[in-house]
Each structure stands twice: as C-alpha cells, then as structure tokens.
Amino acid sequence: MKAKPRRGAKWAPLWAALLATAVCGSKVHAADAASAPAKPGAISVAPSAAAACPPTPPEPTAEQVQSAQRDARDHGFLWRISKQGRSSYLFGTLHVGKLPWAFAGPRLRDALTATDTLALELDVTDPELLRNPPAAATAPLTLPDAMRARLARQVAAACLPEQAMQRFNPLMQAVTLTVLSARWEGLQAGFAQEIMLATAARAQQRPIVSLESAQAQMALLLPSDPDEARHLLDQALEHLEQGRTRPLLRRLAEAWADGRLKELEEYATWCECADTAEDRAFLRRLNDDRNAPMADRIDALHGQGKRVLAAVGALHMTGEQGLPRLMAARGYTVERLVPP
C-alpha cells in the first residue's frame, strides 16, 4: 500500500491562530456541551488539581469595564479604504484577547461611528450557528485507544469537565484545546475583538455579515480523509504535550497588541510552520487563498452603498495577497490609521 504523505507537523497552533470558528466558538461550545452525558466508551481522566489549571480571570466589575472603556487605546491594525466617495475600514484582529484590548480605542471608535455594517470572517455570535454547528464539526473519527487517552488527558489538563467537548470531532477538540492553552498567557477567547464587536452590533441592531461560511472554514480545518485527520490530531496533541503552542500564541498576541505589522509580515520565518514546500502551500491555502474572496465580498458590500467595518484576523492583512493590497488593486485609496 502506498504511504500517505505526512502533512504539516507544525500546523496545529497555526489553525488556532487563524480560524475564527475554532477560536471564538470554543468557549461557547464547551460550556454548552458541559452538561451533556458522556458518550459510551469515553475514557475517564481525573481533572487536574486546581493549582495546575490555567488562571481564570475574575468576572470584571462594572467599574472595571467602565475603566477599560474609558482608557481604551487602539491595538491591532486599522485601514481606511475609500472609493466612490465613501469610506469603509479594514481592522486586523486577534481571535483571543484581554479585557483592556476588548474595547475600541479612539481610531476604531471613529471607524465604528462612520460605518453601518460589520463584516466578520464568520459571525460566531449567530444563534443559528451556535445551535447547529457544521456537520463536520461533530463528525465522528475513530481513534486508537492510546490517542483517545492522550486527548482525554489534554481535556483534563485544560480543566474542562470530562464530557465538555465529546460532542465534537476529535480534531476540532484539539484545535479548541490549542486556543484554550492561551489562557496560561492571560488570553481569553471571550475577549476577542470579534466577539465584542459582534455583541455591540447586535445590541445596536447593526447588520453583521459573514465573509465566509462555517462549512468553508471547517473544510479547511478538518480533512475528510480519516488517516490524514488522525495524523493532524497526533501532531496537535504533540504540540500541546510539549507546550509548543503557548509561545507562538504569546508572540502573535504581543505583536498584534503593539502594532508590529512587520513582525506579522514575517510570520512564516518564525512560526515553524513553513519549513517545507508542503507547509508553505498549506499556509497559502489557509491564509492567502481566502483573502481574494473576502476582498470581493467587501467590495460588493461597499458597492451596494454600505459603509463597512471589516474585522478579520490580522494575518489576512499581511503580504502581497493581504486585504489592504487587494483592496488597492480593486481601485480603493488605502490609508493606514493604526498604527499611524
């Protein structure tokens, strides 16, 4: 039998950093599934001791929220794109965050005031999506006992209830666990900019548009070939077991918060995820190849007379195929506002 090529031994943290479905949906899905009965045959692992759990930030008080709103400064990356006498905006986000980052700084507040439509990679606050996740997200995947035990140990290490994620595909569980590992760095999915922007938009009855579909994101994340899925799961678990996800997420977060665009432009040189031609091809599919369809969608919305704030992962703003360059190629005047 011909051996299957071994894909991307270093991609697990990359998926978590880039895909809004895994990042923003993880907290909601885990909480929603926590009370579900365990599946037959589930491997039981004792929860970790409290001292071994990632720190849980206390619920912010009303005063802390007000202070964070009042003192908010701009983070990430913001561009104004103008065409046909109107302006829309591109905001490069991070899919996890901290309370001080969750609120709009002065420039982003101005962009919110100047626009009437919020566009996201995927609106993970959509109640229908939360009720009915894509079929691929819950598709079964048969695992060897040893791999099932490794996954169960990582669920326990994340201090989640034993049954918290058993509803979901094992590879989806591993990507979610990768995101949750950011909690050790003080980074929470609940403070992601997309969550805060979408929550505010719903409260204001502002239209929210998804630039992609959940099905398309799942097709990138979860291969249909079971052998390939098991291989990727093995690599994701290896990253978690060796503690290799947290430094990458921390560096991404710090570069984003400080507005270090050049560092993100050079992501492929330090992510340890683009060492081979196959790695680089996958990175292009995961990031660059998604940008042109998103640019077309933003252009179409703007052409309909809408003033759009398009908030997508910051890595989609980088490189020759980044959204700012693609919008310039579509006839927009592009001006970077943050960092100035």
C-alpha positions in Angstrom: 0.0 0.0 0.0 1.3 3.4 -0.9 2.0 5.5 2.2 0.1 8.7 2.6 2.2 11.9 2.7 2.7 13.2 6.2 1.3 16.7 6.3 2.3 19.6 8.4 3.8 18.5 11.7 3.7 22.1 12.9 0.3 23.4 11.9 -1.8 22.9 15.0 -1.1 26.3 16.6 -1.5 28.0 13.2 -5.0 26.8 12.7 -6.0 28.0 16.2 -4.5 31.4 15.5 -6.2 31.9 12.1 -9.6 30.3 12.2 -12.3 32.2 13.9 -14.6 29.2 14.1 -12.3 27.3 16.4 -11.2 30.3 18.4 -14.4 32.2 19.1 -16.7 29.3 19.2 -14.7 27.2 21.6 -15.8 28.7 24.9 -19.5 28.7 23.9 -19.4 25.2 22.6 -17.5 23.8 25.6 -20.0 25.4 28.1 -23.0 24.3 26.0 -21.7 20.7 26.0 -20.6 20.5 29.6 -23.9 19.1 30.9 -24.3 16.6 28.1 -24.0 12.9 29.1 -20.7 11.2 28.3 -20.6 9.0 25.2 -20.4 5.3 25.7 -16.8 4.1 25.8 -15.4 7.5 26.8 -12.1 7.4 28.6 -12.2 8.9 32.1 -9.3 11.0 33.3 -9.4 12.7 36.7 -9.5 16.5 36.5 -6.3 18.4 37.1 -5.7 19.9 40.5 -6.8 23.5 40.8 -3.2 24.6 41.2 -2.4 23.1 37.8 -5.3 24.8 36.0 -4.7 28.0 33.9 -5.7 31.1 35.7 -9.3 32.1 35.5 -9.8 35.9 35.4 -12.5 37.1 37.8 -15.6 38.5 36.2 -14.9 42.2 35.6 -16.9 44.5 37.8 -19.0 47.4 36.3 -16.3 49.8 37.4 -13.5 47.8 35.7 -15.5 47.6 32.5 -16.1 51.4 32.6 -12.5 52.0 33.3 -11.4 49.7 30.4 -13.8 51.5 28.0 -12.7 55.0 29.2 -8.9 54.2 29.0 -9.1 52.0 25.8 -6.3 52.7 23.3 -6.0 51.4 19.8 -4.5 48.0 19.2 -4.1 45.9 16.1 -4.2 47.3 12.6 -6.7 49.7 11.0 -7.0 51.0 7.5 -9.5 53.3 5.8 -10.4 52.3 2.3 -12.2 54.8 0.1 -13.9 54.5 -3.3 -17.0 56.0 -5.0 -17.0 58.9 -2.5 -17.4 56.6 0.5 -15.1 55.0 3.1 -15.1 51.6 4.6 -12.5 50.2 7.0 -10.3 47.1 7.5 -9.5 46.1 11.1 -6.9 43.4 11.7 -7.9 41.5 14.8 -6.7 38.8 17.2 -9.0 35.9 17.9 -8.2 36.0 21.7 -7.7 39.0 24.0 -7.6 40.7 27.3 -10.1 43.0 28.9 -8.1 46.2 28.1 -7.9 45.1 24.5 -11.6 44.3 24.2 -12.9 47.9 23.8 -12.4 50.2 20.9 -9.7 52.9 21.0 -10.2 56.3 19.6 -9.5 55.5 15.9 -11.6 52.3 16.0 -14.5 54.2 17.7 -14.3 56.7 14.8 -14.5 53.9 12.3 -17.5 52.4 14.1 -19.3 55.7 14.0 -18.5 56.2 10.3 -19.8 52.7 9.3 -23.2 51.0 9.2 -22.3 47.3 8.6 -19.9 44.9 10.5 -18.3 42.2 8.3 -16.5 39.3 10.0 -14.9 36.2 8.7 -17.7 34.4 10.5 -20.3 35.7 12.9 -19.9 33.2 15.7 -22.5 35.0 17.7 -25.1 33.9 15.3 -27.6 31.9 17.4 -28.3 29.5 14.5 -24.6 28.7 14.1 -24.4 28.0 17.8 -27.4 25.8 17.8 -26.4 23.9 14.6 -22.7 23.8 14.0 -21.5 22.4 10.7 -21.8 18.7 10.3 -18.0 18.3 10.0 -17.5 19.8 13.5 -19.4 16.9 15.1 -18.4 14.2 12.6 -17.1 11.1 14.4 -13.5 10.0 13.9 -12.4 6.5 15.1 -9.2 6.8 17.2 -6.8 4.2 18.6 -7.2 3.8 22.4 -3.8 5.4 23.0 -4.8 8.6 21.0 -8.1 8.8 22.8 -6.3 8.6 26.1 -3.9 11.4 25.0 -6.9 13.6 24.0 -8.7 12.9 27.3 -5.5 13.9 29.2 -5.4 17.2 27.4 -9.1 17.9 28.1 -8.3 17.2 31.8 -5.2 19.4 31.7 -7.4 22.2 30.4 -9.5 21.8 33.5 -12.7 21.1 31.5 -15.4 18.7 32.5 -14.8 15.2 31.1 -17.8 15.4 28.8 -17.3 19.1 27.8 -16.3 18.5 24.2 -17.2 14.9 23.4 -19.9 16.2 21.0 -17.3 17.4 18.7 -14.9 15.9 16.2 -11.6 15.0 17.9 -9.5 17.2 15.7 -11.9 20.1 16.4 -11.4 19.3 20.1 -7.7 19.6 19.8 -7.8 22.9 18.0 -10.1 24.2 20.7 -7.7 23.0 23.3 -4.9 24.8 21.5 -6.9 28.1 21.8 -7.7 27.4 25.4 -4.0 27.0 26.1 -3.7 30.8 25.6 -5.4 31.2 29.0 -2.0 30.5 30.5 -0.8 33.7 28.9 -3.8 35.6 30.2 -5.6 35.5 26.8 -9.3 34.7 26.7 -11.5 33.8 23.7 -14.3 35.8 25.3 -12.3 39.0 25.0 -11.6 38.5 21.3 -12.4 41.7 19.3 -14.8 39.9 17.0 -16.9 38.8 20.0 -17.0 42.3 21.5 -17.7 44.0 18.1 -20.5 41.5 17.2 -22.1 41.7 20.7 -22.2 45.5 20.4 -23.5 45.4 16.8 -26.4 43.1 17.9 -27.2 45.4 20.8 -27.3 48.4 18.3 -29.2 46.3 15.7 -26.3 46.9 13.3 -26.2 44.4 10.4 -23.5 41.7 10.7 -22.3 40.0 7.5 -20.1 36.8 7.4 -17.5 37.0 4.7 -17.1 33.2 4.8 -19.3 30.2 5.6 -18.8 27.9 8.6 -18.8 25.0 6.1 -15.9 26.5 4.2 -13.9 27.1 7.3 -14.5 23.5 8.5 -13.4 22.2 5.1 -10.0 23.9 5.7 -9.7 22.8 9.3 -11.0 19.2 9.2 -9.8 16.9 6.4 -12.3 14.4 5.2 -9.6 11.6 5.0 -9.7 9.9 8.4 -6.0 8.9 8.2 -5.0 12.5 7.5 -7.2 13.7 10.3 -5.7 11.3 12.7 -2.2 12.4 11.7 -3.0 16.0 12.2 -4.6 15.2 15.6 -1.4 13.4 16.6 0.6 16.5 15.7 -1.8 18.8 17.5 -1.6 16.7 20.7 2.2 16.6 20.4 2.2 20.4 20.4 0.0 20.5 23.5 2.0 17.9 25.3 5.3 19.7 24.6 4.0 23.1 25.4 4.8 24.5 22.0 1.5 26.3 21.3 1.8 28.9 24.0 5.0 30.7 22.9 3.5 31.1 19.4 0.2 32.5 20.6 2.0 34.8 23.0 4.2 36.2 20.3 1.3 36.7 18.0 -0.6 38.5 20.7 2.2 40.8 21.7 2.9 41.7 18.0 -0.7 42.4 17.5 -1.2 44.5 20.7 1.9 46.6 19.9 1.0 47.1 16.2 4.2 45.4 15.0 3.0 44.8 11.4 6.4 44.0 10.0 6.7 41.1 12.5 3.4 39.7 11.4 4.5 40.2 7.7 7.5 37.9 8.6 5.3 35.3 10.4 6.4 32.5 8.1 10.0 33.0 9.2 9.4 32.4 12.9 6.2 30.3 13.2 8.0 27.0 12.5 5.0 26.3 10.2 6.6 27.0 6.8 9.7 24.8 6.7 8.8 22.7 3.6 7.1 23.4 0.3 4.1 21.4 1.5 3.9 23.5 4.7 4.1 26.7 2.7 1.4 25.6 0.3 -0.9 24.8 3.2 -0.2 28.2 4.7 -1.2 29.8 1.5 -4.5 27.9 1.4 -5.2 28.7 5.0 -4.4 32.4 4.8 -3.7 34.0 1.4 -6.1 32.0 -0.7 -9.0 33.1 1.5 -8.2 36.7 1.0 -9.4 37.3 -2.6 -12.9 36.0 -1.9 -13.1 38.1 1.2 -11.9 41.2 -0.7 -14.6 40.6 -3.4 -17.3 40.3 -0.7 -16.1 43.6 1.0 -16.0 45.3 -2.4 -19.5 44.1 -3.2 -20.9 45.4 0.1 -19.2 48.7 -0.4 -20.6 48.8 -4.0 -24.1 48.4 -2.6 -23.7 51.7 -0.7 -22.8 50.2 2.6 -20.1 51.6 4.8 -18.3 48.5 6.1 -16.1 47.8 9.0 -14.4 44.5 8.0 -12.8 42.9 11.1 -10.8 39.8 10.2 -7.7 38.1 11.6 -4.6 40.3 11.4 -2.6 37.8 9.3 -5.1 38.3 6.5 -3.7 41.9 6.3 -0.1 40.8 5.5 1.8 40.2 2.4 1.2 40.8 -1.3 -2.1 39.0 -1.0 -3.2 40.8 2.1 -6.5 42.6 2.1 -5.1 46.2 2.1 -3.2 45.4 -1.1 -6.1 43.6 -2.6 -8.5 46.5 -2.0 -5.9 48.9 -3.5 -5.9 46.6 -6.6 -9.7 47.0 -6.7 -9.4 50.7 -7.0 -9.6 51.8 -3.4 -7.5 54.5 -1.8 -6.0 52.8 1.2 -4.7 54.7 4.2 -3.3 53.0 7.3 -4.6 54.6 10.5 -3.4 52.2 13.3 -0.5 52.2 13.8 -0.1 55.6 12.2 
